[in-house]
Amino acid sequence: MNKLTRFRQENAKKAKEAADQLFPGEKWINKEEGIYLSPNRPVGKKTSLTKQQIISALYGARNNVRYSKKNKFSGGRIILKIKGQKNLIYLDVDSLKVKKP
């Protein structure tokens, strides 16, 4: 057995041990050799793409000229709850404003 094969096997063993410790009783789906997915957790571009789209829309709205004309209040906090994600995202409204050079 060469070094690379042994390294991959050791790495896979450590990853399995960590996954079993962090997610006990999880029913892993074997997608291909060495790649396992959980049916209980969203994985892939859809969740990250959704988060990126939401934050991008908030930046666009905050930096729109009409925002400062329509908004009577300054500052504040936005709390996002994205479907399929357990964590909340906290954003300061003023941090969404792009600084002019």
GURO-245914 format. One record per atom (N, C-alpha, C): residue number from 1; residue in three letters; atom name; x, y, z. Coordinates in Angstrom, 3 decimals. Layout:
{seq = NUM; type = ALA; atom = CA; px = X; py = Y; pz = Z};
...
***
This chain:
{seq = 1; type = MET; atom = N; px = 0.850; py = -1.180; pz = 0.000};
{seq = 1; type = MET; atom = CA; px = 0.000; py = 0.000; pz = 0.000};
{seq = 1; type = MET; atom = C; px = 0.896; py = 1.243; pz = 0.000};
{seq = 2; type = ASN; atom = N; px = 0.648; py = 2.166; pz = -0.936};
{seq = 2; type = ASN; atom = CA; px = 1.482; py = 3.356; pz = -1.010};
{seq = 2; type = ASN; atom = C; px = 1.052; py = 4.402; pz = 0.016};
{seq = 3; type = LYS; atom = N; px = 1.853; py = 5.454; pz = 0.157};
{seq = 3; type = LYS; atom = CA; px = 1.598; py = 6.492; pz = 1.161};
{seq = 3; type = LYS; atom = C; px = 0.280; py = 7.213; pz = 0.933};
{seq = 4; type = LEU; atom = N; px = -0.021; py = 7.519; pz = -0.307};
{seq = 4; type = LEU; atom = CA; px = -1.242; py = 8.265; pz = -0.618};
{seq = 4; type = LEU; atom = C; px = -2.491; py = 7.464; pz = -0.249};
{seq = 5; type = THR; atom = N; px = -2.488; py = 6.189; pz = -0.572};
{seq = 5; type = THR; atom = CA; px = -3.630; py = 5.330; pz = -0.239};
{seq = 5; type = THR; atom = C; px = -3.800; py = 5.229; pz = 1.269};
{seq = 6; type = ARG; atom = N; px = -2.705; py = 5.042; pz = 1.968};
{seq = 6; type = ARG; atom = CA; px = -2.751; py = 4.942; pz = 3.428};
{seq = 6; type = ARG; atom = C; px = -3.239; py = 6.260; pz = 4.038};
{seq = 7; type = PHE; atom = N; px = -2.748; py = 7.382; pz = 3.504};
{seq = 7; type = PHE; atom = CA; px = -3.169; py = 8.701; pz = 3.984};
{seq = 7; type = PHE; atom = C; px = -4.672; py = 8.897; pz = 3.789};
{seq = 8; type = ARG; atom = N; px = -5.187; py = 8.510; pz = 2.628};
{seq = 8; type = ARG; atom = CA; px = -6.624; py = 8.643; pz = 2.351};
{seq = 8; type = ARG; atom = C; px = -7.459; py = 7.772; pz = 3.286};
{seq = 9; type = GLN; atom = N; px = -6.994; py = 6.558; pz = 3.540};
{seq = 9; type = GLN; atom = CA; px = -7.722; py = 5.664; pz = 4.438};
{seq = 9; type = GLN; atom = C; px = -7.739; py = 6.212; pz = 5.864};
{seq = 10; type = GLU; atom = N; px = -6.602; py = 6.714; pz = 6.323};
{seq = 10; type = GLU; atom = CA; px = -6.537; py = 7.293; pz = 7.666};
{seq = 10; type = GLU; atom = C; px = -7.425; py = 8.533; pz = 7.764};
{seq = 11; type = ASN; atom = N; px = -7.409; py = 9.339; pz = 6.732};
{seq = 11; type = ASN; atom = CA; px = -8.235; py = 10.542; pz = 6.705};
{seq = 11; type = ASN; atom = C; px = -9.722; py = 10.182; pz = 6.715};
{seq = 12; type = ALA; atom = N; px = -10.107; py = 9.185; pz = 5.938};
{seq = 12; type = ALA; atom = CA; px = -11.498; py = 8.742; pz = 5.898};
{seq = 12; type = ALA; atom = C; px = -11.927; py = 8.190; pz = 7.260};
{seq = 13; type = LYS; atom = N; px = -11.051; py = 7.466; pz = 7.916};
{seq = 13; type = LYS; atom = CA; px = -11.356; py = 6.909; pz = 9.239};
{seq = 13; type = LYS; atom = C; px = -11.569; py = 8.034; pz = 10.251};
{seq = 14; type = LYS; atom = N; px = -10.696; py = 9.036; pz = 10.234};
{seq = 14; type = LYS; atom = CA; px = -10.833; py = 10.174; pz = 11.156};
{seq = 14; type = LYS; atom = C; px = -12.116; py = 10.955; pz = 10.874};
{seq = 15; type = ALA; atom = N; px = -12.428; py = 11.130; pz = 9.603};
{seq = 15; type = ALA; atom = CA; px = -13.656; py = 11.846; pz = 9.235};
{seq = 15; type = ALA; atom = C; px = -14.889; py = 11.080; pz = 9.709};
{seq = 16; type = LYS; atom = N; px = -14.877; py = 9.768; pz = 9.554};
{seq = 16; type = LYS; atom = CA; px = -15.998; py = 8.934; pz = 10.008};
{seq = 16; type = LYS; atom = C; px = -16.162; py = 9.026; pz = 11.511};
{seq = 17; type = GLU; atom = N; px = -15.045; py = 8.956; pz = 12.253};
{seq = 17; type = GLU; atom = CA; px = -15.103; py = 9.067; pz = 13.711};
{seq = 17; type = GLU; atom = C; px = -15.667; py = 10.423; pz = 14.139};
{seq = 18; type = ALA; atom = N; px = -15.219; py = 11.490; pz = 13.484};
{seq = 18; type = ALA; atom = CA; px = -15.723; py = 12.832; pz = 13.812};
{seq = 18; type = ALA; atom = C; px = -17.210; py = 12.954; pz = 13.495};
{seq = 19; type = ALA; atom = N; px = -17.622; py = 12.427; pz = 12.350};
{seq = 19; type = ALA; atom = CA; px = -19.044; py = 12.483; pz = 11.966};
{seq = 19; type = ALA; atom = C; px = -19.904; py = 11.690; pz = 12.938};
{seq = 20; type = ASP; atom = N; px = -19.426; py = 10.513; pz = 13.355};
{seq = 20; type = ASP; atom = CA; px = -20.181; py = 9.700; pz = 14.311};
{seq = 20; type = ASP; atom = C; px = -20.289; py = 10.399; pz = 15.669};
{seq = 21; type = GLN; atom = N; px = -19.241; py = 11.119; pz = 16.038};
{seq = 21; type = GLN; atom = CA; px = -19.251; py = 11.833; pz = 17.316};
{seq = 21; type = GLN; atom = C; px = -20.168; py = 13.062; pz = 17.249};
{seq = 22; type = LEU; atom = N; px = -20.105; py = 13.802; pz = 16.161};
{seq = 22; type = LEU; atom = CA; px = -20.910; py = 15.015; pz = 16.018};
{seq = 22; type = LEU; atom = C; px = -22.370; py = 14.736; pz = 15.695};
{seq = 23; type = PHE; atom = N; px = -22.619; py = 13.678; pz = 14.937};
{seq = 23; type = PHE; atom = CA; px = -23.977; py = 13.339; pz = 14.505};
{seq = 23; type = PHE; atom = C; px = -24.278; py = 11.867; pz = 14.816};
{seq = 24; type = PRO; atom = N; px = -24.458; py = 11.534; pz = 16.098};
{seq = 24; type = PRO; atom = CA; px = -24.701; py = 10.125; pz = 16.439};
{seq = 24; type = PRO; atom = C; px = -26.018; py = 9.617; pz = 15.856};
{seq = 25; type = GLY; atom = N; px = -25.983; py = 8.404; pz = 15.353};
{seq = 25; type = GLY; atom = CA; px = -27.185; py = 7.782; pz = 14.812};
{seq = 25; type = GLY; atom = C; px = -27.603; py = 8.286; pz = 13.441};
{seq = 26; type = GLU; atom = N; px = -26.767; py = 9.079; pz = 12.791};
{seq = 26; type = GLU; atom = CA; px = -27.104; py = 9.624; pz = 11.464};
{seq = 26; type = GLU; atom = C; px = -27.067; py = 8.509; pz = 10.428};
{seq = 27; type = LYS; atom = N; px = -28.017; py = 8.525; pz = 9.519};
{seq = 27; type = LYS; atom = CA; px = -28.084; py = 7.551; pz = 8.424};
{seq = 27; type = LYS; atom = C; px = -27.437; py = 8.183; pz = 7.187};
{seq = 28; type = TRP; atom = N; px = -26.152; py = 7.933; pz = 6.974};
{seq = 28; type = TRP; atom = CA; px = -25.410; py = 8.538; pz = 5.885};
{seq = 28; type = TRP; atom = C; px = -25.728; py = 7.864; pz = 4.554};
{seq = 29; type = ILE; atom = N; px = -25.815; py = 8.669; pz = 3.491};
{seq = 29; type = ILE; atom = CA; px = -26.040; py = 8.168; pz = 2.139};
{seq = 29; type = ILE; atom = C; px = -24.702; py = 8.208; pz = 1.405};
{seq = 30; type = ASN; atom = N; px = -24.282; py = 7.082; pz = 0.858};
{seq = 30; type = ASN; atom = CA; px = -23.016; py = 7.006; pz = 0.137};
{seq = 30; type = ASN; atom = C; px = -23.247; py = 7.456; pz = -1.308};
{seq = 31; type = LYS; atom = N; px = -22.798; py = 8.684; pz = -1.630};
{seq = 31; type = LYS; atom = CA; px = -22.971; py = 9.213; pz = -2.980};
{seq = 31; type = LYS; atom = C; px = -21.951; py = 8.617; pz = -3.948};
{seq = 32; type = GLU; atom = N; px = -20.726; py = 8.552; pz = -3.519};
{seq = 32; type = GLU; atom = CA; px = -19.653; py = 7.910; pz = -4.284};
{seq = 32; type = GLU; atom = C; px = -18.550; py = 7.585; pz = -3.301};
{seq = 33; type = GLU; atom = N; px = -17.502; py = 6.963; pz = -3.773};
{seq = 33; type = GLU; atom = CA; px = -16.458; py = 6.505; pz = -2.854};
{seq = 33; type = GLU; atom = C; px = -15.896; py = 7.665; pz = -2.038};
{seq = 34; type = GLY; atom = N; px = -16.066; py = 7.572; pz = -0.727};
{seq = 34; type = GLY; atom = CA; px = -15.532; py = 8.591; pz = 0.176};
{seq = 34; type = GLY; atom = C; px = -16.422; py = 9.804; pz = 0.378};
{seq = 35; type = ILE; atom = N; px = -17.560; py = 9.871; pz = -0.287};
{seq = 35; type = ILE; atom = CA; px = -18.455; py = 11.022; pz = -0.139};
{seq = 35; type = ILE; atom = C; px = -19.789; py = 10.537; pz = 0.405};
{seq = 36; type = TYR; atom = N; px = -20.139; py = 11.042; pz = 1.590};
{seq = 36; type = TYR; atom = CA; px = -21.379; py = 10.666; pz = 2.254};
{seq = 36; type = TYR; atom = C; px = -22.201; py = 11.921; pz = 2.521};
{seq = 37; type = LEU; atom = N; px = -23.507; py = 11.814; pz = 2.392};
{seq = 37; type = LEU; atom = CA; px = -24.404; py = 12.933; pz = 2.652};
{seq = 37; type = LEU; atom = C; px = -25.446; py = 12.526; pz = 3.683};
{seq = 38; type = SER; atom = N; px = -25.920; py = 13.522; pz = 4.413};
{seq = 38; type = SER; atom = CA; px = -26.978; py = 13.282; pz = 5.387};
{seq = 38; type = SER; atom = C; px = -28.316; py = 13.645; pz = 4.768};
{seq = 39; type = PRO; atom = N; px = -29.320; py = 12.800; pz = 4.898};
{seq = 39; type = PRO; atom = CA; px = -30.640; py = 13.136; pz = 4.367};
{seq = 39; type = PRO; atom = C; px = -31.349; py = 14.198; pz = 5.207};
{seq = 40; type = ASN; atom = N; px = -30.822; py = 14.478; pz = 6.410};
{seq = 40; type = ASN; atom = CA; px = -31.472; py = 15.422; pz = 7.319};
{seq = 40; type = ASN; atom = C; px = -30.939; py = 16.846; pz = 7.230};
{seq = 41; type = ARG; atom = N; px = -29.891; py = 17.063; pz = 6.462};
{seq = 41; type = ARG; atom = CA; px = -29.275; py = 18.385; pz = 6.398};
{seq = 41; type = ARG; atom = C; px = -29.187; py = 18.854; pz = 4.952};
{seq = 42; type = PRO; atom = N; px = -29.648; py = 20.094; pz = 4.699};
{seq = 42; type = PRO; atom = CA; px = -29.553; py = 20.592; pz = 3.326};
{seq = 42; type = PRO; atom = C; px = -28.098; py = 20.799; pz = 2.927};
{seq = 43; type = VAL; atom = N; px = -27.757; py = 20.325; pz = 1.760};
{seq = 43; type = VAL; atom = CA; px = -26.389; py = 20.422; pz = 1.275};
{seq = 43; type = VAL; atom = C; px = -26.422; py = 20.900; pz = -0.163};
{seq = 44; type = GLY; atom = N; px = -25.454; py = 21.710; pz = -0.496};
{seq = 44; type = GLY; atom = CA; px = -25.325; py = 22.079; pz = -1.896};
{seq = 44; type = GLY; atom = C; px = -25.533; py = 23.537; pz = -2.157};
{seq = 45; type = LYS; atom = N; px = -25.690; py = 23.850; pz = -3.431};
{seq = 45; type = LYS; atom = CA; px = -25.749; py = 25.231; pz = -3.876};
{seq = 45; type = LYS; atom = C; px = -27.040; py = 25.923; pz = -3.474};
{seq = 46; type = LYS; atom = N; px = -28.114; py = 25.183; pz = -3.332};
{seq = 46; type = LYS; atom = CA; px = -29.421; py = 25.803; pz = -3.119};
{seq = 46; type = LYS; atom = C; px = -29.451; py = 26.671; pz = -1.859};
{seq = 47; type = THR; atom = N; px = -28.967; py = 26.128; pz = -0.712};
{seq = 47; type = THR; atom = CA; px = -28.993; py = 26.885; pz = 0.540};
{seq = 47; type = THR; atom = C; px = -28.061; py = 28.084; pz = 0.464};
{seq = 48; type = SER; atom = N; px = -26.799; py = 27.853; pz = 0.014};
{seq = 48; type = SER; atom = CA; px = -25.839; py = 28.949; pz = -0.062};
{seq = 48; type = SER; atom = C; px = -26.294; py = 29.990; pz = -1.070};
{seq = 49; type = LEU; atom = N; px = -26.838; py = 29.517; pz = -2.236};
{seq = 49; type = LEU; atom = CA; px = -27.313; py = 30.444; pz = -3.242};
{seq = 49; type = LEU; atom = C; px = -28.428; py = 31.302; pz = -2.697};
{seq = 50; type = THR; atom = N; px = -29.422; py = 30.665; pz = -1.894};
{seq = 50; type = THR; atom = CA; px = -30.536; py = 31.380; pz = -1.292};
{seq = 50; type = THR; atom = C; px = -30.020; py = 32.462; pz = -0.360};
{seq = 51; type = LYS; atom = N; px = -29.055; py = 32.113; pz = 0.522};
{seq = 51; type = LYS; atom = CA; px = -28.482; py = 33.073; pz = 1.470};
{seq = 51; type = LYS; atom = C; px = -27.827; py = 34.230; pz = 0.724};
{seq = 52; type = GLN; atom = N; px = -27.071; py = 33.919; pz = -0.294};
{seq = 52; type = GLN; atom = CA; px = -26.392; py = 34.947; pz = -1.085};
{seq = 52; type = GLN; atom = C; px = -27.397; py = 35.875; pz = -1.760};
{seq = 53; type = GLN; atom = N; px = -28.476; py = 35.319; pz = -2.290};
{seq = 53; type = GLN; atom = CA; px = -29.491; py = 36.132; pz = -2.950};
{seq = 53; type = GLN; atom = C; px = -30.166; py = 37.084; pz = -1.972};
{seq = 54; type = ILE; atom = N; px = -30.457; py = 36.602; pz = -0.770};
{seq = 54; type = ILE; atom = CA; px = -31.108; py = 37.447; pz = 0.234};
{seq = 54; type = ILE; atom = C; px = -30.209; py = 38.598; pz = 0.639};
{seq = 55; type = ILE; atom = N; px = -28.964; py = 38.301; pz = 0.943};
{seq = 55; type = ILE; atom = CA; px = -28.038; py = 39.352; pz = 1.367};
{seq = 55; type = ILE; atom = C; px = -27.772; py = 40.325; pz = 0.226};
{seq = 56; type = SER; atom = N; px = -27.673; py = 39.830; pz = -0.986};
{seq = 56; type = SER; atom = CA; px = -27.488; py = 40.691; pz = -2.149};
{seq = 56; type = SER; atom = C; px = -28.680; py = 41.643; pz = -2.319};
{seq = 57; type = ALA; atom = N; px = -29.880; py = 41.119; pz = -2.126};
{seq = 57; type = ALA; atom = CA; px = -31.078; py = 41.967; pz = -2.229};
{seq = 57; type = ALA; atom = C; px = -31.089; py = 43.032; pz = -1.142};
{seq = 58; type = LEU; atom = N; px = -30.649; py = 42.677; pz = 0.066};
{seq = 58; type = LEU; atom = CA; px = -30.593; py = 43.659; pz = 1.153};
{seq = 58; type = LEU; atom = C; px = -29.581; py = 44.763; pz = 0.858};
{seq = 59; type = TYR; atom = N; px = -28.414; py = 44.390; pz = 0.330};
{seq = 59; type = TYR; atom = CA; px = -27.421; py = 45.391; pz = -0.056};
{seq = 59; type = TYR; atom = C; px = -27.990; py = 46.328; pz = -1.121};
{seq = 60; type = GLY; atom = N; px = -28.648; py = 45.748; pz = -2.113};
{seq = 60; type = GLY; atom = CA; px = -29.225; py = 46.553; pz = -3.182};
{seq = 60; type = GLY; atom = C; px = -30.271; py = 47.517; pz = -2.670};
{seq = 61; type = ALA; atom = N; px = -31.124; py = 47.039; pz = -1.777};
{seq = 61; type = ALA; atom = CA; px = -32.172; py = 47.905; pz = -1.222};
{seq = 61; type = ALA; atom = C; px = -31.568; py = 49.015; pz = -0.366};
{seq = 62; type = ARG; atom = N; px = -30.591; py = 48.667; pz = 0.460};
{seq = 62; type = ARG; atom = CA; px = -29.985; py = 49.661; pz = 1.370};
{seq = 62; type = ARG; atom = C; px = -29.233; py = 50.738; pz = 0.606};
{seq = 63; type = ASN; atom = N; px = -28.635; py = 50.392; pz = -0.515};
{seq = 63; type = ASN; atom = CA; px = -27.827; py = 51.349; pz = -1.269};
{seq = 63; type = ASN; atom = C; px = -28.610; py = 52.058; pz = -2.366};
{seq = 64; type = ASN; atom = N; px = -29.902; py = 51.797; pz = -2.423};
{seq = 64; type = ASN; atom = CA; px = -30.758; py = 52.474; pz = -3.381};
{seq = 64; type = ASN; atom = C; px = -30.992; py = 53.909; pz = -2.913};
{seq = 65; type = VAL; atom = N; px = -31.003; py = 54.846; pz = -3.829};
{seq = 65; type = VAL; atom = CA; px = -31.200; py = 56.265; pz = -3.497};
{seq = 65; type = VAL; atom = C; px = -32.537; py = 56.473; pz = -2.789};
{seq = 66; type = ARG; atom = N; px = -33.545; py = 55.726; pz = -3.179};
{seq = 66; type = ARG; atom = CA; px = -34.878; py = 55.882; pz = -2.577};
{seq = 66; type = ARG; atom = C; px = -34.911; py = 55.470; pz = -1.112};
{seq = 67; type = TYR; atom = N; px = -33.979; py = 54.618; pz = -0.669};
{seq = 67; type = TYR; atom = CA; px = -33.973; py = 54.153; pz = 0.717};
{seq = 67; type = TYR; atom = C; px = -33.841; py = 55.328; pz = 1.678};
{seq = 68; type = SER; atom = N; px = -32.857; py = 56.197; pz = 1.425};
{seq = 68; type = SER; atom = CA; px = -32.631; py = 57.321; pz = 2.336};
{seq = 68; type = SER; atom = C; px = -33.774; py = 58.337; pz = 2.291};
{seq = 69; type = LYS; atom = N; px = -34.460; py = 58.431; pz = 1.164};
{seq = 69; type = LYS; atom = CA; px = -35.584; py = 59.355; pz = 1.061};
{seq = 69; type = LYS; atom = C; px = -36.810; py = 58.825; pz = 1.796};
{seq = 70; type = LYS; atom = N; px = -37.049; py = 57.514; pz = 1.711};
{seq = 70; type = LYS; atom = CA; px = -38.251; py = 56.922; pz = 2.294};
{seq = 70; type = LYS; atom = C; px = -38.101; py = 56.569; pz = 3.771};
{seq = 71; type = ASN; atom = N; px = -36.898; py = 56.214; pz = 4.200};
{seq = 71; type = ASN; atom = CA; px = -36.706; py = 55.720; pz = 5.555};
{seq = 71; type = ASN; atom = C; px = -36.589; py = 56.867; pz = 6.546};
{seq = 72; type = LYS; atom = N; px = -37.438; py = 56.872; pz = 7.565};
{seq = 72; type = LYS; atom = CA; px = -37.429; py = 57.912; pz = 8.590};
{seq = 72; type = LYS; atom = C; px = -36.458; py = 57.582; pz = 9.711};
{seq = 73; type = PHE; atom = N; px = -36.069; py = 56.316; pz = 9.823};
{seq = 73; type = PHE; atom = CA; px = -35.255; py = 55.867; pz = 10.940};
{seq = 73; type = PHE; atom = C; px = -33.844; py = 55.536; pz = 10.479};
{seq = 74; type = SER; atom = N; px = -32.867; py = 55.736; pz = 11.365};
{seq = 74; type = SER; atom = CA; px = -31.491; py = 55.365; pz = 11.021};
{seq = 74; type = SER; atom = C; px = -31.078; py = 54.171; pz = 11.858};
{seq = 75; type = GLY; atom = N; px = -30.188; py = 53.392; pz = 11.308};
{seq = 75; type = GLY; atom = CA; px = -29.675; py = 52.232; pz = 12.032};
{seq = 75; type = GLY; atom = C; px = -30.690; py = 51.116; pz = 12.143};
{seq = 76; type = GLY; atom = N; px = -30.417; py = 50.213; pz = 13.058};
{seq = 76; type = GLY; atom = CA; px = -31.308; py = 49.083; pz = 13.274};
{seq = 76; type = GLY; atom = C; px = -30.636; py = 47.767; pz = 12.952};
{seq = 77; type = ARG; atom = N; px = -31.376; py = 46.708; pz = 13.196};
{seq = 77; type = ARG; atom = CA; px = -30.846; py = 45.370; pz = 12.974};
{seq = 77; type = ARG; atom = C; px = -31.873; py = 44.541; pz = 12.225};
{seq = 78; type = ILE; atom = N; px = -31.375; py = 43.753; pz = 11.291};
{seq = 78; type = ILE; atom = CA; px = -32.220; py = 42.821; pz = 10.544};
{seq = 78; type = ILE; atom = C; px = -31.882; py = 41.422; pz = 11.042};
{seq = 79; type = ILE; atom = N; px = -32.913; py = 40.659; pz = 11.359};
{seq = 79; type = ILE; atom = CA; px = -32.720; py = 39.272; pz = 11.776};
{seq = 79; type = ILE; atom = C; px = -33.342; py = 38.385; pz = 10.705};
{seq = 80; type = LEU; atom = N; px = -32.499; py = 37.580; pz = 10.057};
{seq = 80; type = LEU; atom = CA; px = -32.962; py = 36.695; pz = 8.993};
{seq = 80; type = LEU; atom = C; px = -33.096; py = 35.272; pz = 9.504};
{seq = 81; type = LYS; atom = N; px = -34.179; py = 34.635; pz = 9.143};
{seq = 81; type = LYS; atom = CA; px = -34.362; py = 33.205; pz = 9.383};
{seq = 81; type = LYS; atom = C; px = -34.630; py = 32.580; pz = 8.024};
{seq = 82; type = ILE; atom = N; px = -33.671; py = 31.828; pz = 7.525};
{seq = 82; type = ILE; atom = CA; px = -33.787; py = 31.198; pz = 6.216};
{seq = 82; type = ILE; atom = C; px = -34.316; py = 29.786; pz = 6.401};
{seq = 83; type = LYS; atom = N; px = -35.336; py = 29.450; pz = 5.661};
{seq = 83; type = LYS; atom = CA; px = -35.944; py = 28.118; pz = 5.736};
{seq = 83; type = LYS; atom = C; px = -34.879; py = 27.057; pz = 5.460};
{seq = 84; type = GLY; atom = N; px = -34.840; py = 26.065; pz = 6.319};
{seq = 84; type = GLY; atom = CA; px = -33.867; py = 24.989; pz = 6.156};
{seq = 84; type = GLY; atom = C; px = -32.578; py = 25.218; pz = 6.922};
{seq = 85; type = GLN; atom = N; px = -32.397; py = 26.405; pz = 7.501};
{seq = 85; type = GLN; atom = CA; px = -31.210; py = 26.707; pz = 8.290};
{seq = 85; type = GLN; atom = C; px = -31.614; py = 26.868; pz = 9.741};
{seq = 86; type = LYS; atom = N; px = -30.820; py = 26.335; pz = 10.645};
{seq = 86; type = LYS; atom = CA; px = -31.144; py = 26.423; pz = 12.065};
{seq = 86; type = LYS; atom = C; px = -30.728; py = 27.763; pz = 12.664};
{seq = 87; type = ASN; atom = N; px = -29.678; py = 28.359; pz = 12.133};
{seq = 87; type = ASN; atom = CA; px = -29.144; py = 29.587; pz = 12.710};
{seq = 87; type = ASN; atom = C; px = -29.847; py = 30.819; pz = 12.171};
{seq = 88; type = LEU; atom = N; px = -29.920; py = 31.842; pz = 13.029};
{seq = 88; type = LEU; atom = CA; px = -30.410; py = 33.148; pz = 12.608};
{seq = 88; type = LEU; atom = C; px = -29.218; py = 33.963; pz = 12.127};
{seq = 89; type = ILE; atom = N; px = -29.464; py = 34.890; pz = 11.217};
{seq = 89; type = ILE; atom = CA; px = -28.419; py = 35.771; pz = 10.718};
{seq = 89; type = ILE; atom = C; px = -28.769; py = 37.182; pz = 11.165};
{seq = 90; type = TYR; atom = N; px = -27.854; py = 37.818; pz = 11.874};
{seq = 90; type = TYR; atom = CA; px = -28.071; py = 39.175; pz = 12.365};
{seq = 90; type = TYR; atom = C; px = -27.243; py = 40.143; pz = 11.520};
{seq = 91; type = LEU; atom = N; px = -27.903; py = 41.153; pz = 10.975};
{seq = 91; type = LEU; atom = CA; px = -27.218; py = 42.145; pz = 10.149};
{seq = 91; type = LEU; atom = C; px = -27.523; py = 43.540; pz = 10.667};
{seq = 92; type = ASP; atom = N; px = -26.487; py = 44.358; pz = 10.774};
{seq = 92; type = ASP; atom = CA; px = -26.661; py = 45.765; pz = 11.129};
{seq = 92; type = ASP; atom = C; px = -26.997; py = 46.507; pz = 9.840};
{seq = 93; type = VAL; atom = N; px = -28.076; py = 47.273; pz = 9.842};
{seq = 93; type = VAL; atom = CA; px = -28.530; py = 47.968; pz = 8.634};
{seq = 93; type = VAL; atom = C; px = -27.447; py = 48.896; pz = 8.095};
{seq = 94; type = ASP; atom = N; px = -26.771; py = 49.615; pz = 8.984};
{seq = 94; type = ASP; atom = CA; px = -25.741; py = 50.554; pz = 8.529};
{seq = 94; type = ASP; atom = C; px = -24.535; py = 49.850; pz = 7.913};
{seq = 95; type = SER; atom = N; px = -24.282; py = 48.593; pz = 8.305};
{seq = 95; type = SER; atom = CA; px = -23.147; py = 47.878; pz = 7.720};
{seq = 95; type = SER; atom = C; px = -23.430; py = 47.447; pz = 6.285};
{seq = 96; type = LEU; atom = N; px = -24.685; py = 47.516; pz = 5.870};
{seq = 96; type = LEU; atom = CA; px = -25.038; py = 47.159; pz = 4.499};
{seq = 96; type = LEU; atom = C; px = -24.788; py = 48.297; pz = 3.518};
{seq = 97; type = LYS; atom = N; px = -24.532; py = 49.490; pz = 4.042};
{seq = 97; type = LYS; atom = CA; px = -24.300; py = 50.638; pz = 3.175};
{seq = 97; type = LYS; atom = C; px = -22.865; py = 50.598; pz = 2.659};
{seq = 98; type = VAL; atom = N; px = -22.724; py = 50.724; pz = 1.356};
{seq = 98; type = VAL; atom = CA; px = -21.402; py = 50.707; pz = 0.732};
{seq = 98; type = VAL; atom = C; px = -20.746; py = 52.061; pz = 0.987};
{seq = 99; type = LYS; atom = N; px = -19.499; py = 52.004; pz = 1.464};
{seq = 99; type = LYS; atom = CA; px = -18.745; py = 53.228; pz = 1.736};
{seq = 99; type = LYS; atom = C; px = -18.234; py = 53.816; pz = 0.431};
{seq = 100; type = LYS; atom = N; px = -18.443; py = 55.096; pz = 0.246};
{seq = 100; type = LYS; atom = CA; px = -17.935; py = 55.772; pz = -0.963};
{seq = 100; type = LYS; atom = C; px = -16.478; py = 56.127; pz = -0.773};
{seq = 101; type = PRO; atom = N; px = -15.649; py = 55.896; pz = -1.809};
{seq = 101; type = PRO; atom = CA; px = -14.212; py = 56.184; pz = -1.680};
{seq = 101; type = PRO; atom = C; px = -13.915; py = 57.670; pz = -1.600};
***
